[in-house]
Amino acid sequence: MKPTANQNQRRFPRRAAFIIAKYSVREGTYRDIIKNIGATGVFIGTWRRIAEGQPIELRFPVFEFENQLKVAGRVVRSDRKGFSVVFDRPIDGLICKEGHFPEIVHESNR
């Protein structure tokens, strides 16, 4: 089923990221790079073909490398560059306040 235009609209903005995520889907458990992130979802860059519509569980650091978030969601889009995930619940700490995106950690900061 193709998403409608309203389903493609994001409730919260996303920003560029470079964060290693571990995720589990039907195809297996993998590690790949989060390319953009927001309070309600991420885009993960990968060459793997991940089926749309399936549940996904992710673990990744956002605010501190030592503390990993564990979030659940659903794969909503997949193409040759990666796939998009919408979380079951927003990550409160990533909701923009007064037009400013909160600070997040990046793998390049290590």
Secondary structure, DSSP 8 states (H G I E B T S, - for coil): ----HHHHS-SS-EEEEEEEEEEEETTEEEEEEEEEEETTEEEEE-SS---TT-EEEEEEEEEETTEEEEEEEEEEEEETTEEEEEESS--GGGS-BTTB------GGG-
